[in-house]
Amino acid sequence: MAATITAEDPLTGEEIEIPADVEVGEIVDSPATGAELEVVSTDPLTLEEAPELEEDWGE
């Protein structure tokens, strides 16, 4: 079983478990809402709602 750590879900304020080996910039799914969250810091572990990807029209 993989090690996990807890972090606060920025959308709900709930403590959620994520893999302990996450890296800055990695996207994880919130088990509470299903939203994509981005790891913005690992010390302390901080999550933010991941930005929506916009289409690239080759500009």
mmCIF file of the N, C-alpha and C atoms, coordinates in Angstrom:
data_MODEL
# 
_entry.id   MODEL 
# 
loop_
_atom_site.group_PDB 
_atom_site.id 
_atom_site.type_symbol 
_atom_site.label_atom_id 
_atom_site.label_alt_id 
_atom_site.label_comp_id 
_atom_site.label_asym_id 
_atom_site.label_entity_id 
_atom_site.label_seq_id 
_atom_site.pdbx_PDB_ins_code 
_atom_site.Cartn_x 
_atom_site.Cartn_y 
_atom_site.Cartn_z 
_atom_site.occupancy 
_atom_site.B_iso_or_equiv 
_atom_site.pdbx_formal_charge 
_atom_site.auth_seq_id 
_atom_site.auth_comp_id 
_atom_site.auth_asym_id 
_atom_site.auth_atom_id 
_atom_site.pdbx_PDB_model_num 
ATOM 1   N N  . MET A 1 1  ? 0.837   -1.179 0.000   1.00 0.00 ? 1  MET A N  1 
ATOM 2   C CA . MET A 1 1  ? 0.000   0.000  0.000   1.00 0.00 ? 1  MET A CA 1 
ATOM 3   C C  . MET A 1 1  ? 0.888   1.250  0.000   1.00 0.00 ? 1  MET A C  1 
ATOM 4   N N  . ALA A 1 2  ? 0.575   2.201  -0.859  1.00 0.00 ? 2  ALA A N  1 
ATOM 5   C CA . ALA A 1 2  ? 1.372   3.412  -0.983  1.00 0.00 ? 2  ALA A CA 1 
ATOM 6   C C  . ALA A 1 2  ? 1.130   4.336  0.204   1.00 0.00 ? 2  ALA A C  1 
ATOM 7   N N  . ALA A 1 3  ? 2.193   5.038  0.594   1.00 0.00 ? 3  ALA A N  1 
ATOM 8   C CA . ALA A 1 3  ? 2.080   5.991  1.705   1.00 0.00 ? 3  ALA A CA 1 
ATOM 9   C C  . ALA A 1 3  ? 1.276   7.206  1.252   1.00 0.00 ? 3  ALA A C  1 
ATOM 10  N N  . THR A 1 4  ? 0.511   7.760  2.180   1.00 0.00 ? 4  THR A N  1 
ATOM 11  C CA . THR A 1 4  ? -0.286  8.942  1.879   1.00 0.00 ? 4  THR A CA 1 
ATOM 12  C C  . THR A 1 4  ? -0.017  10.022 2.925   1.00 0.00 ? 4  THR A C  1 
ATOM 13  N N  . ILE A 1 5  ? -0.338  11.245 2.549   1.00 0.00 ? 5  ILE A N  1 
ATOM 14  C CA . ILE A 1 5  ? -0.278  12.382 3.460   1.00 0.00 ? 5  ILE A CA 1 
ATOM 15  C C  . ILE A 1 5  ? -1.596  13.133 3.336   1.00 0.00 ? 5  ILE A C  1 
ATOM 16  N N  . THR A 1 6  ? -1.878  13.989 4.292   1.00 0.00 ? 6  THR A N  1 
ATOM 17  C CA . THR A 1 6  ? -3.129  14.728 4.234   1.00 0.00 ? 6  THR A CA 1 
ATOM 18  C C  . THR A 1 6  ? -2.864  16.184 3.878   1.00 0.00 ? 6  THR A C  1 
ATOM 19  N N  . ALA A 1 7  ? -3.837  16.759 3.209   1.00 0.00 ? 7  ALA A N  1 
ATOM 20  C CA . ALA A 1 7  ? -3.792  18.172 2.835   1.00 0.00 ? 7  ALA A CA 1 
ATOM 21  C C  . ALA A 1 7  ? -5.211  18.698 2.874   1.00 0.00 ? 7  ALA A C  1 
ATOM 22  N N  . GLU A 1 8  ? -5.352  20.008 2.968   1.00 0.00 ? 8  GLU A N  1 
ATOM 23  C CA . GLU A 1 8  ? -6.682  20.604 2.987   1.00 0.00 ? 8  GLU A CA 1 
ATOM 24  C C  . GLU A 1 8  ? -7.170  20.829 1.563   1.00 0.00 ? 8  GLU A C  1 
ATOM 25  N N  . ASP A 1 9  ? -8.370  20.339 1.290   1.00 0.00 ? 9  ASP A N  1 
ATOM 26  C CA . ASP A 1 9  ? -9.013  20.576 -0.006  1.00 0.00 ? 9  ASP A CA 1 
ATOM 27  C C  . ASP A 1 9  ? -9.415  22.053 -0.020  1.00 0.00 ? 9  ASP A C  1 
ATOM 28  N N  . PRO A 1 10 ? -8.880  22.849 -0.964  1.00 0.00 ? 10 PRO A N  1 
ATOM 29  C CA . PRO A 1 10 ? -9.179  24.287 -0.972  1.00 0.00 ? 10 PRO A CA 1 
ATOM 30  C C  . PRO A 1 10 ? -10.630 24.618 -1.307  1.00 0.00 ? 10 PRO A C  1 
ATOM 31  N N  . LEU A 1 11 ? -11.353 23.676 -1.877  1.00 0.00 ? 11 LEU A N  1 
ATOM 32  C CA . LEU A 1 11 ? -12.742 23.914 -2.243  1.00 0.00 ? 11 LEU A CA 1 
ATOM 33  C C  . LEU A 1 11 ? -13.713 23.621 -1.104  1.00 0.00 ? 11 LEU A C  1 
ATOM 34  N N  . THR A 1 12 ? -13.382 22.611 -0.275  1.00 0.00 ? 12 THR A N  1 
ATOM 35  C CA . THR A 1 12 ? -14.306 22.205 0.788   1.00 0.00 ? 12 THR A CA 1 
ATOM 36  C C  . THR A 1 12 ? -13.767 22.443 2.191   1.00 0.00 ? 12 THR A C  1 
ATOM 37  N N  . GLY A 1 13 ? -12.446 22.606 2.319   1.00 0.00 ? 13 GLY A N  1 
ATOM 38  C CA . GLY A 1 13 ? -11.840 22.757 3.636   1.00 0.00 ? 13 GLY A CA 1 
ATOM 39  C C  . GLY A 1 13 ? -11.621 21.440 4.352   1.00 0.00 ? 13 GLY A C  1 
ATOM 40  N N  . GLU A 1 14 ? -12.014 20.328 3.711   1.00 0.00 ? 14 GLU A N  1 
ATOM 41  C CA . GLU A 1 14 ? -11.840 19.002 4.301   1.00 0.00 ? 14 GLU A CA 1 
ATOM 42  C C  . GLU A 1 14 ? -10.396 18.542 4.165   1.00 0.00 ? 14 GLU A C  1 
ATOM 43  N N  . GLU A 1 15 ? -9.967  17.716 5.106   1.00 0.00 ? 15 GLU A N  1 
ATOM 44  C CA . GLU A 1 15 ? -8.665  17.076 4.990   1.00 0.00 ? 15 GLU A CA 1 
ATOM 45  C C  . GLU A 1 15 ? -8.812  15.879 4.053   1.00 0.00 ? 15 GLU A C  1 
ATOM 46  N N  . ILE A 1 16 ? -7.957  15.813 3.033   1.00 0.00 ? 16 ILE A N  1 
ATOM 47  C CA . ILE A 1 16 ? -7.994  14.694 2.092   1.00 0.00 ? 16 ILE A CA 1 
ATOM 48  C C  . ILE A 1 16 ? -6.642  14.006 2.072   1.00 0.00 ? 16 ILE A C  1 
ATOM 49  N N  . GLU A 1 17 ? -6.627  12.745 1.693   1.00 0.00 ? 17 GLU A N  1 
ATOM 50  C CA . GLU A 1 17 ? -5.387  11.992 1.589   1.00 0.00 ? 17 GLU A CA 1 
ATOM 51  C C  . GLU A 1 17 ? -4.928  11.967 0.142   1.00 0.00 ? 17 GLU A C  1 
ATOM 52  N N  . ILE A 1 18 ? -3.645  12.225 -0.047  1.00 0.00 ? 18 ILE A N  1 
ATOM 53  C CA . ILE A 1 18 ? -3.052  12.144 -1.383  1.00 0.00 ? 18 ILE A CA 1 
ATOM 54  C C  . ILE A 1 18 ? -1.740  11.374 -1.264  1.00 0.00 ? 18 ILE A C  1 
ATOM 55  N N  . PRO A 1 19 ? -1.210  10.854 -2.376  1.00 0.00 ? 19 PRO A N  1 
ATOM 56  C CA . PRO A 1 19 ? 0.049   10.104 -2.310  1.00 0.00 ? 19 PRO A CA 1 
ATOM 57  C C  . PRO A 1 19 ? 1.178   10.957 -1.721  1.00 0.00 ? 19 PRO A C  1 
ATOM 58  N N  . ALA A 1 20 ? 2.023   10.331 -0.906  1.00 0.00 ? 20 ALA A N  1 
ATOM 59  C CA . ALA A 1 20 ? 3.097   11.041 -0.222  1.00 0.00 ? 20 ALA A CA 1 
ATOM 60  C C  . ALA A 1 20 ? 4.199   11.517 -1.170  1.00 0.00 ? 20 ALA A C  1 
ATOM 61  N N  . ASP A 1 21 ? 4.276   10.947 -2.370  1.00 0.00 ? 21 ASP A N  1 
ATOM 62  C CA . ASP A 1 21 ? 5.367   11.291 -3.282  1.00 0.00 ? 21 ASP A CA 1 
ATOM 63  C C  . ASP A 1 21 ? 4.971   12.329 -4.334  1.00 0.00 ? 21 ASP A C  1 
ATOM 64  N N  . VAL A 1 22 ? 3.948   13.158 -4.037  1.00 0.00 ? 22 VAL A N  1 
ATOM 65  C CA . VAL A 1 22 ? 3.533   14.172 -5.007  1.00 0.00 ? 22 VAL A CA 1 
ATOM 66  C C  . VAL A 1 22 ? 4.616   15.225 -5.179  1.00 0.00 ? 22 VAL A C  1 
ATOM 67  N N  . GLU A 1 23 ? 4.607   15.862 -6.347  1.00 0.00 ? 23 GLU A N  1 
ATOM 68  C CA . GLU A 1 23 ? 5.567   16.912 -6.655  1.00 0.00 ? 23 GLU A CA 1 
ATOM 69  C C  . GLU A 1 23 ? 4.823   18.182 -7.033  1.00 0.00 ? 23 GLU A C  1 
ATOM 70  N N  . VAL A 1 24 ? 5.490   19.325 -6.871  1.00 0.00 ? 24 VAL A N  1 
ATOM 71  C CA . VAL A 1 24 ? 4.901   20.610 -7.247  1.00 0.00 ? 24 VAL A CA 1 
ATOM 72  C C  . VAL A 1 24 ? 4.506   20.564 -8.727  1.00 0.00 ? 24 VAL A C  1 
ATOM 73  N N  . GLY A 1 25 ? 3.309   21.042 -9.013  1.00 0.00 ? 25 GLY A N  1 
ATOM 74  C CA . GLY A 1 25 ? 2.802   21.047 -10.381 1.00 0.00 ? 25 GLY A CA 1 
ATOM 75  C C  . GLY A 1 25 ? 1.968   19.839 -10.725 1.00 0.00 ? 25 GLY A C  1 
ATOM 76  N N  . GLU A 1 26 ? 1.988   18.836 -9.869  1.00 0.00 ? 26 GLU A N  1 
ATOM 77  C CA . GLU A 1 26 ? 1.213   17.615 -10.118 1.00 0.00 ? 26 GLU A CA 1 
ATOM 78  C C  . GLU A 1 26 ? -0.274  17.884 -9.877  1.00 0.00 ? 26 GLU A C  1 
ATOM 79  N N  . ILE A 1 27 ? -1.112  17.218 -10.642 1.00 0.00 ? 27 ILE A N  1 
ATOM 80  C CA . ILE A 1 27 ? -2.558  17.343 -10.515 1.00 0.00 ? 27 ILE A CA 1 
ATOM 81  C C  . ILE A 1 27 ? -3.102  16.107 -9.800  1.00 0.00 ? 27 ILE A C  1 
ATOM 82  N N  . VAL A 1 28 ? -3.907  16.336 -8.769  1.00 0.00 ? 28 VAL A N  1 
ATOM 83  C CA . VAL A 1 28 ? -4.558  15.237 -8.050  1.00 0.00 ? 28 VAL A CA 1 
ATOM 84  C C  . VAL A 1 28 ? -6.062  15.502 -8.047  1.00 0.00 ? 28 VAL A C  1 
ATOM 85  N N  . ASP A 1 29 ? -6.842  14.445 -7.947  1.00 0.00 ? 29 ASP A N  1 
ATOM 86  C CA . ASP A 1 29 ? -8.296  14.577 -7.903  1.00 0.00 ? 29 ASP A CA 1 
ATOM 87  C C  . ASP A 1 29 ? -8.768  14.640 -6.461  1.00 0.00 ? 29 ASP A C  1 
ATOM 88  N N  . SER A 1 30 ? -9.693  15.537 -6.187  1.00 0.00 ? 30 SER A N  1 
ATOM 89  C CA . SER A 1 30 ? -10.294 15.622 -4.862  1.00 0.00 ? 30 SER A CA 1 
ATOM 90  C C  . SER A 1 30 ? -11.277 14.471 -4.701  1.00 0.00 ? 30 SER A C  1 
ATOM 91  N N  . PRO A 1 31 ? -11.105 13.650 -3.663  1.00 0.00 ? 31 PRO A N  1 
ATOM 92  C CA . PRO A 1 31 ? -12.070 12.569 -3.456  1.00 0.00 ? 31 PRO A CA 1 
ATOM 93  C C  . PRO A 1 31 ? -13.444 13.097 -3.023  1.00 0.00 ? 31 PRO A C  1 
ATOM 94  N N  . ALA A 1 32 ? -13.492 14.310 -2.488  1.00 0.00 ? 32 ALA A N  1 
ATOM 95  C CA . ALA A 1 32 ? -14.753 14.880 -2.015  1.00 0.00 ? 32 ALA A CA 1 
ATOM 96  C C  . ALA A 1 32 ? -15.588 15.448 -3.156  1.00 0.00 ? 32 ALA A C  1 
ATOM 97  N N  . THR A 1 33 ? -14.938 16.160 -4.097  1.00 0.00 ? 33 THR A N  1 
ATOM 98  C CA . THR A 1 33 ? -15.686 16.847 -5.150  1.00 0.00 ? 33 THR A CA 1 
ATOM 99  C C  . THR A 1 33 ? -15.382 16.335 -6.552  1.00 0.00 ? 33 THR A C  1 
ATOM 100 N N  . GLY A 1 34 ? -14.281 15.602 -6.708  1.00 0.00 ? 34 GLY A N  1 
ATOM 101 C CA . GLY A 1 34 ? -13.873 15.149 -8.032  1.00 0.00 ? 34 GLY A CA 1 
ATOM 102 C C  . GLY A 1 34 ? -13.136 16.223 -8.813  1.00 0.00 ? 34 GLY A C  1 
ATOM 103 N N  . ALA A 1 35 ? -12.968 17.400 -8.215  1.00 0.00 ? 35 ALA A N  1 
ATOM 104 C CA . ALA A 1 35 ? -12.276 18.501 -8.901  1.00 0.00 ? 35 ALA A CA 1 
ATOM 105 C C  . ALA A 1 35 ? -10.782 18.208 -8.999  1.00 0.00 ? 35 ALA A C  1 
ATOM 106 N N  . GLU A 1 36 ? -10.152 18.769 -10.027 1.00 0.00 ? 36 GLU A N  1 
ATOM 107 C CA . GLU A 1 36 ? -8.709  18.637 -10.172 1.00 0.00 ? 36 GLU A CA 1 
ATOM 108 C C  . GLU A 1 36 ? -8.031  19.700 -9.325  1.00 0.00 ? 36 GLU A C  1 
ATOM 109 N N  . LEU A 1 37 ? -7.064  19.256 -8.509  1.00 0.00 ? 37 LEU A N  1 
ATOM 110 C CA . LEU A 1 37 ? -6.321  20.156 -7.643  1.00 0.00 ? 37 LEU A CA 1 
ATOM 111 C C  . LEU A 1 37 ? -4.843  20.090 -8.009  1.00 0.00 ? 37 LEU A C  1 
ATOM 112 N N  . GLU A 1 38 ? -4.186  21.252 -7.981  1.00 0.00 ? 38 GLU A N  1 
ATOM 113 C CA . GLU A 1 38 ? -2.767  21.320 -8.315  1.00 0.00 ? 38 GLU A CA 1 
ATOM 114 C C  . GLU A 1 38 ? -1.946  21.474 -7.040  1.00 0.00 ? 38 GLU A C  1 
ATOM 115 N N  . VAL A 1 39 ? -0.846  20.714 -6.953  1.00 0.00 ? 39 VAL A N  1 
ATOM 116 C CA . VAL A 1 39 ? 0.077   20.849 -5.831  1.00 0.00 ? 39 VAL A CA 1 
ATOM 117 C C  . VAL A 1 39 ? 0.932   22.081 -6.104  1.00 0.00 ? 39 VAL A C  1 
ATOM 118 N N  . VAL A 1 40 ? 0.817   23.107 -5.262  1.00 0.00 ? 40 VAL A N  1 
ATOM 119 C CA . VAL A 1 40 ? 1.580   24.340 -5.463  1.00 0.00 ? 40 VAL A CA 1 
ATOM 120 C C  . VAL A 1 40 ? 2.757   24.452 -4.508  1.00 0.00 ? 40 VAL A C  1 
ATOM 121 N N  . SER A 1 41 ? 2.783   23.623 -3.466  1.00 0.00 ? 41 SER A N  1 
ATOM 122 C CA . SER A 1 41 ? 3.897   23.592 -2.526  1.00 0.00 ? 41 SER A CA 1 
ATOM 123 C C  . SER A 1 41 ? 3.886   22.244 -1.825  1.00 0.00 ? 41 SER A C  1 
ATOM 124 N N  . THR A 1 42 ? 5.086   21.735 -1.506  1.00 0.00 ? 42 THR A N  1 
ATOM 125 C CA . THR A 1 42 ? 5.157   20.479 -0.768  1.00 0.00 ? 42 THR A CA 1 
ATOM 126 C C  . THR A 1 42 ? 5.588   20.693 0.677   1.00 0.00 ? 42 THR A C  1 
ATOM 127 N N  . ASP A 1 43 ? 6.047   21.900 1.026   1.00 0.00 ? 43 ASP A N  1 
ATOM 128 C CA . ASP A 1 43 ? 6.470   22.174 2.399   1.00 0.00 ? 43 ASP A CA 1 
ATOM 129 C C  . ASP A 1 43 ? 6.113   23.592 2.784   1.00 0.00 ? 43 ASP A C  1 
ATOM 130 N N  . PRO A 1 44 ? 4.941   23.845 3.334   1.00 0.00 ? 44 PRO A N  1 
ATOM 131 C CA . PRO A 1 44 ? 3.903   22.867 3.680   1.00 0.00 ? 44 PRO A CA 1 
ATOM 132 C C  . PRO A 1 44 ? 3.113   22.449 2.442   1.00 0.00 ? 44 PRO A C  1 
ATOM 133 N N  . LEU A 1 45 ? 2.477   21.307 2.513   1.00 0.00 ? 45 LEU A N  1 
ATOM 134 C CA . LEU A 1 45 ? 1.688   20.808 1.392   1.00 0.00 ? 45 LEU A CA 1 
ATOM 135 C C  . LEU A 1 45 ? 0.499   21.732 1.167   1.00 0.00 ? 45 LEU A C  1 
ATOM 136 N N  . THR A 1 46 ? 0.448   22.320 -0.025  1.00 0.00 ? 46 THR A N  1 
ATOM 137 C CA . THR A 1 46 ? -0.609  23.273 -0.360  1.00 0.00 ? 46 THR A CA 1 
ATOM 138 C C  . THR A 1 46 ? -1.216  22.912 -1.702  1.00 0.00 ? 46 THR A C  1 
ATOM 139 N N  . LEU A 1 47 ? -2.545  22.884 -1.742  1.00 0.00 ? 47 LEU A N  1 
ATOM 140 C CA . LEU A 1 47 ? -3.275  22.579 -2.970  1.00 0.00 ? 47 LEU A CA 1 
ATOM 141 C C  . LEU A 1 47 ? -4.102  23.785 -3.386  1.00 0.00 ? 47 LEU A C  1 
ATOM 142 N N  . GLU A 1 48 ? -4.279  23.961 -4.681  1.00 0.00 ? 48 GLU A N  1 
ATOM 143 C CA . GLU A 1 48 ? -5.170  24.976 -5.236  1.00 0.00 ? 48 GLU A CA 1 
ATOM 144 C C  . GLU A 1 48 ? -5.978  24.330 -6.348  1.00 0.00 ? 48 GLU A C  1 
ATOM 145 N N  . GLU A 1 49 ? -7.135  24.919 -6.654  1.00 0.00 ? 49 GLU A N  1 
ATOM 146 C CA . GLU A 1 49 ? -7.918  24.408 -7.769  1.00 0.00 ? 49 GLU A CA 1 
ATOM 147 C C  . GLU A 1 49 ? -7.094  24.559 -9.045  1.00 0.00 ? 49 GLU A C  1 
ATOM 148 N N  . ALA A 1 50 ? -6.999  23.473 -9.813  1.00 0.00 ? 50 ALA A N  1 
ATOM 149 C CA . ALA A 1 50 ? -6.207  23.505 -11.047 1.00 0.00 ? 50 ALA A CA 1 
ATOM 150 C C  . ALA A 1 50 ? -6.888  24.405 -12.066 1.00 0.00 ? 50 ALA A C  1 
ATOM 151 N N  . PRO A 1 51 ? -6.098  25.198 -12.781 1.00 0.00 ? 51 PRO A N  1 
ATOM 152 C CA . PRO A 1 51 ? -6.691  26.069 -13.801 1.00 0.00 ? 51 PRO A CA 1 
ATOM 153 C C  . PRO A 1 51 ? -7.269  25.248 -14.945 1.00 0.00 ? 51 PRO A C  1 
ATOM 154 N N  . GLU A 1 52 ? -8.349  25.764 -15.524 1.00 0.00 ? 52 GLU A N  1 
ATOM 155 C CA . GLU A 1 52 ? -8.931  25.117 -16.698 1.00 0.00 ? 52 GLU A CA 1 
ATOM 156 C C  . GLU A 1 52 ? -7.985  25.320 -17.877 1.00 0.00 ? 52 GLU A C  1 
ATOM 157 N N  . LEU A 1 53 ? -7.775  24.278 -18.636 1.00 0.00 ? 53 LEU A N  1 
ATOM 158 C CA . LEU A 1 53 ? -6.937  24.396 -19.827 1.00 0.00 ? 53 LEU A CA 1 
ATOM 159 C C  . LEU A 1 53 ? -7.744  25.055 -20.932 1.00 0.00 ? 53 LEU A C  1 
ATOM 160 N N  . GLU A 1 54 ? -7.131  26.038 -21.569 1.00 0.00 ? 54 GLU A N  1 
ATOM 161 C CA . GLU A 1 54 ? -7.791  26.702 -22.681 1.00 0.00 ? 54 GLU A CA 1 
ATOM 162 C C  . GLU A 1 54 ? -7.279  26.098 -23.970 1.00 0.00 ? 54 GLU A C  1 
ATOM 163 N N  . GLU A 1 55 ? -8.115  26.137 -24.997 1.00 0.00 ? 55 GLU A N  1 
ATOM 164 C CA . GLU A 1 55 ? -7.699  25.595 -26.285 1.00 0.00 ? 55 GLU A CA 1 
ATOM 165 C C  . GLU A 1 55 ? -6.609  26.441 -26.883 1.00 0.00 ? 55 GLU A C  1 
ATOM 166 N N  . ASP A 1 56 ? -5.644  25.786 -27.518 1.00 0.00 ? 56 ASP A N  1 
ATOM 167 C CA . ASP A 1 56 ? -4.569  26.480 -28.219 1.00 0.00 ? 56 ASP A CA 1 
ATOM 168 C C  . ASP A 1 56 ? -4.873  26.397 -29.697 1.00 0.00 ? 56 ASP A C  1 
ATOM 169 N N  . TRP A 1 57 ? -5.190  27.514 -30.280 1.00 0.00 ? 57 TRP A N  1 
ATOM 170 C CA . TRP A 1 57 ? -5.559  27.558 -31.693 1.00 0.00 ? 57 TRP A CA 1 
ATOM 171 C C  . TRP A 1 57 ? -4.346  27.828 -32.580 1.00 0.00 ? 57 TRP A C  1 
ATOM 172 N N  . GLY A 1 58 ? -3.154  27.543 -32.066 1.00 0.00 ? 58 GLY A N  1 
ATOM 173 C CA . GLY A 1 58 ? -1.949  27.708 -32.873 1.00 0.00 ? 58 GLY A CA 1 
ATOM 174 C C  . GLY A 1 58 ? -1.505  29.143 -32.991 1.00 0.00 ? 58 GLY A C  1 
ATOM 175 N N  . GLU A 1 59 ? -1.948  29.959 -32.070 1.00 0.00 ? 59 GLU A N  1 
ATOM 176 C CA . GLU A 1 59 ? -1.586  31.369 -32.109 1.00 0.00 ? 59 GLU A CA 1 
ATOM 177 C C  . GLU A 1 59 ? -0.297  31.618 -31.373 1.00 0.00 ? 59 GLU A C  1 
# 
